[in-house]
């Protein structure tokens, strides 16, 4: 899939990796305030306890965490997709 960089929809300062499917992309700095809410559920707290760099790199992980914070629940498929994405990021470190 072709990817390119677009300006953040909110701040219009930072460039964010996007694809043709992404309509409103936001940077990590804009979503950081929303995602810094303390999570009460111990299972979900453990799930979202990953390095901050993963959230900076991957907008999907940020989106799943924000969905949980907003709706206080996730489907089984969302949890599995989150775990698979984290596993891929752990196995394939970003090459410079």
MINU-437957 format. One record per residue: residue in three letters; x, y, z of N, C-alpha, C in turn. Coordinates in nm, 2 decimals. Example, Ala and Ser with C-alpha at 12.3 -4.5 7.8 and 13.67 -1.06 7.14 Angstrom:
BEGIN
REC rest   n_xx   n_yy   n_zz  ca_xx  ca_yy  ca_zz   c_xx   c_yy   c_zz
REC  ALA   1.32  -0.57   0.78   1.23  -0.45   0.78   1.32  -0.33   0.78
REC  SER   1.28  -0.22   0.71   1.37  -0.11   0.71   1.29   0.00   0.79
//
This chain:
BEGIN
REC rest   n_xx   n_yy   n_zz  ca_xx  ca_yy  ca_zz   c_xx   c_yy   c_zz
REC  UNK   0.08  -0.12   0.00   0.00   0.00   0.00   0.09   0.12   0.00
REC  UNK   0.06   0.22  -0.08   0.14   0.34  -0.09   0.11   0.43   0.03
REC  UNK   0.22   0.48   0.08   0.20   0.57   0.20   0.28   0.70   0.18
REC  UNK   0.24   0.80   0.24   0.30   0.93   0.22   0.27   1.01   0.35
REC  UNK   0.33   1.13   0.36   0.31   1.21   0.49   0.21   1.32   0.46
REC  UNK   0.12   1.34   0.56   0.03   1.45   0.56   0.04   1.53   0.68
REC  UNK   0.00   1.65   0.67   0.00   1.74   0.79  -0.11   1.69   0.89
REC  UNK  -0.08   1.71   1.02  -0.18   1.67   1.12  -0.30   1.75   1.10
REC  UNK  -0.42   1.69   1.12  -0.55   1.76   1.10  -0.57   1.86   1.20
REC  UNK  -0.53   1.84   1.32  -0.55   1.94   1.43  -0.46   2.05   1.44
REC  UNK  -0.33   2.02   1.45  -0.23   2.13   1.47  -0.17   2.19   1.34
REC  UNK  -0.18   2.12   1.23  -0.13   2.16   1.10   0.02   2.19   1.11
REC  UNK   0.10   2.12   1.20   0.24   2.15   1.21   0.32   2.02   1.18
REC  UNK   0.28   1.91   1.24   0.36   1.79   1.23   0.31   1.70   1.11
REC  UNK   0.40   1.63   1.04   0.37   1.54   0.94   0.35   1.40   1.00
REC  UNK   0.25   1.33   0.94   0.21   1.20   0.99   0.20   1.11   0.88
REC  UNK   0.26   0.98   0.89   0.25   0.89   0.78   0.10   0.85   0.76
REC  UNK   0.06   0.85   0.64  -0.08   0.82   0.60  -0.09   0.74   0.48
REC  UNK  -0.21   0.69   0.45  -0.23   0.62   0.32  -0.36   0.68   0.26
REC  UNK  -0.40   0.63   0.15  -0.51   0.69   0.08  -0.64   0.67   0.16
REC  UNK  -0.64   0.58   0.25  -0.77   0.55   0.33  -0.78   0.64   0.45
REC  UNK  -0.67   0.70   0.50  -0.68   0.78   0.62  -0.73   0.92   0.58
REC  UNK  -0.84   0.96   0.64  -0.90   1.09   0.61  -0.85   1.20   0.71
REC  UNK  -0.86   1.17   0.83  -0.82   1.27   0.93  -0.71   1.22   1.02
REC  UNK  -0.59   1.24   0.98  -0.47   1.19   1.06  -0.43   1.29   1.16
REC  UNK  -0.40   1.24   1.28  -0.35   1.33   1.39  -0.22   1.28   1.44
REC  UNK  -0.14   1.37   1.48   0.00   1.34   1.53  -0.01   1.29   1.67
REC  UNK   0.10   1.23   1.72   0.11   1.18   1.85   0.09   1.29   1.96
REC  UNK   0.14   1.41   1.93   0.14   1.52   2.03  -0.01   1.56   2.05
REC  UNK  -0.09   1.56   1.94  -0.23   1.60   1.96  -0.31   1.50   2.03
REC  UNK  -0.28   1.38   2.02  -0.36   1.27   2.09  -0.31   1.24   2.23
REC  UNK  -0.19   1.29   2.26  -0.12   1.25   2.39  -0.21   1.29   2.51
REC  UNK  -0.27   1.41   2.50  -0.35   1.46   2.62  -0.47   1.36   2.64
REC  UNK  -0.53   1.32   2.54  -0.65   1.23   2.55  -0.61   1.09   2.60
REC  UNK  -0.49   1.04   2.55  -0.46   0.91   2.59  -0.38   0.90   2.72
REC  UNK  -0.36   1.01   2.79  -0.28   1.00   2.91  -0.37   0.97   3.03
REC  UNK  -0.50   0.94   3.01  -0.60   0.91   3.11  -0.56   0.78   3.18
REC  UNK  -0.57   0.77   3.31  -0.54   0.65   3.39  -0.65   0.54   3.36
REC  UNK  -0.60   0.42   3.33  -0.69   0.31   3.30  -0.71   0.23   3.43
REC  UNK  -0.83   0.20   3.46  -0.86   0.13   3.59  -0.86  -0.02   3.58
REC  UNK  -0.90  -0.07   3.47  -0.91  -0.22   3.46  -0.77  -0.28   3.45
REC  UNK  -0.73  -0.37   3.54  -0.60  -0.43   3.54  -0.56  -0.50   3.41
REC  UNK  -0.65  -0.57   3.35  -0.62  -0.64   3.23  -0.59  -0.55   3.11
REC  UNK  -0.67  -0.44   3.10  -0.65  -0.34   3.00  -0.52  -0.26   3.03
REC  UNK  -0.50  -0.23   3.15  -0.38  -0.16   3.19  -0.25  -0.23   3.15
REC  UNK  -0.26  -0.37   3.17  -0.14  -0.45   3.13  -0.13  -0.45   2.97
REC  UNK  -0.24  -0.45   2.90  -0.25  -0.46   2.76  -0.18  -0.33   2.70
REC  UNK  -0.22  -0.22   2.76  -0.18  -0.09   2.70  -0.04  -0.04   2.76
REC  UNK   0.02  -0.13   2.84   0.15  -0.09   2.90   0.26  -0.14   2.80
REC  UNK   0.28  -0.06   2.70   0.38  -0.09   2.60   0.47   0.04   2.59
REC  UNK   0.59   0.03   2.53   0.67   0.15   2.52   0.60   0.26   2.44
REC  UNK   0.63   0.38   2.48   0.57   0.50   2.42   0.60   0.52   2.27
REC  UNK   0.72   0.47   2.24   0.76   0.47   2.10   0.67   0.40   2.00
REC  UNK   0.61   0.29   2.05   0.51   0.22   1.97   0.39   0.30   1.94
REC  UNK   0.35   0.38   2.03   0.23   0.47   2.01   0.27   0.58   1.92
REC  UNK   0.39   0.63   1.92   0.44   0.73   1.83   0.45   0.68   1.69
REC  UNK   0.49   0.56   1.67   0.51   0.50   1.54   0.38   0.47   1.47
REC  UNK   0.29   0.41   1.55   0.17   0.35   1.49   0.04   0.41   1.53
REC  UNK  -0.03   0.47   1.44  -0.16   0.54   1.47  -0.27   0.44   1.50
REC  UNK  -0.26   0.32   1.46  -0.36   0.22   1.49  -0.36   0.19   1.64
REC  UNK  -0.24   0.18   1.70  -0.23   0.15   1.84  -0.29   0.27   1.92
REC  UNK  -0.27   0.39   1.88  -0.32   0.51   1.94  -0.48   0.51   1.93
REC  UNK  -0.52   0.47   1.81  -0.67   0.47   1.79  -0.74   0.37   1.88
REC  UNK  -0.68   0.25   1.90  -0.74   0.15   1.98  -0.74   0.19   2.13
REC  UNK  -0.64   0.25   2.17  -0.63   0.30   2.31  -0.74   0.41   2.33
REC  UNK  -0.75   0.50   2.24  -0.85   0.61   2.25  -0.99   0.55   2.25
REC  UNK  -1.01   0.45   2.17  -1.14   0.39   2.16  -1.18   0.33   2.30
REC  UNK  -1.08   0.26   2.36  -1.11   0.20   2.49  -1.14   0.31   2.59
REC  UNK  -1.06   0.42   2.59  -1.08   0.53   2.68  -1.22   0.59   2.66
REC  UNK  -1.26   0.61   2.54  -1.39   0.67   2.51  -1.51   0.58   2.55
REC  UNK  -1.50   0.45   2.51  -1.62   0.36   2.52  -1.60   0.26   2.63
REC  UNK  -1.49   0.26   2.70  -1.46   0.17   2.81  -1.48   0.02   2.78
REC  UNK  -1.46  -0.01   2.66  -1.46  -0.16   2.62  -1.40  -0.17   2.48
REC  UNK  -1.36  -0.29   2.45  -1.30  -0.33   2.32  -1.36  -0.47   2.28
REC  UNK  -1.37  -0.49   2.15  -1.42  -0.62   2.11  -1.30  -0.72   2.11
REC  UNK  -1.32  -0.84   2.10  -1.22  -0.94   2.10  -1.13  -0.93   1.98
REC  UNK  -1.18  -0.89   1.87  -1.11  -0.87   1.74  -1.01  -0.75   1.76
REC  UNK  -1.06  -0.64   1.82  -0.97  -0.53   1.85  -0.85  -0.56   1.93
REC  UNK  -0.88  -0.64   2.04  -0.77  -0.68   2.13  -0.67  -0.77   2.06
REC  UNK  -0.72  -0.86   1.98  -0.63  -0.95   1.90  -0.55  -0.87   1.80
REC  UNK  -0.61  -0.78   1.73  -0.54  -0.70   1.63  -0.43  -0.61   1.70
REC  UNK  -0.46  -0.56   1.82  -0.37  -0.48   1.90  -0.25  -0.56   1.94
REC  UNK  -0.27  -0.69   1.99  -0.16  -0.77   2.03  -0.08  -0.81   1.91
REC  UNK  -0.14  -0.84   1.80  -0.06  -0.88   1.68   0.03  -0.76   1.63
REC  UNK  -0.03  -0.64   1.63   0.05  -0.52   1.59   0.17  -0.50   1.68
REC  UNK   0.15  -0.51   1.81   0.26  -0.50   1.91   0.36  -0.60   1.89
REC  UNK   0.32  -0.73   1.86   0.42  -0.83   1.83   0.50  -0.80   1.71
REC  UNK   0.44  -0.75   1.60   0.51  -0.72   1.48   0.61  -0.61   1.51
REC  UNK   0.57  -0.51   1.59   0.66  -0.40   1.62   0.78  -0.45   1.70
REC  UNK   0.76  -0.54   1.79   0.87  -0.59   1.87   0.97  -0.67   1.79
REC  UNK   0.91  -0.75   1.69   1.00  -0.84   1.61   1.07  -0.76   1.50
REC  UNK   1.01  -0.65   1.45   1.07  -0.58   1.35   1.10  -0.43   1.39
REC  UNK   1.22  -0.41   1.46   1.25  -0.28   1.50   1.27  -0.19   1.38
REC  UNK   1.24  -0.06   1.40   1.25   0.04   1.30   1.39   0.06   1.25
REC  UNK   1.41   0.04   1.12   1.55   0.05   1.07   1.57   0.20   1.04
REC  UNK   1.70   0.24   1.07   1.73   0.38   1.04   1.82   0.39   0.92
//
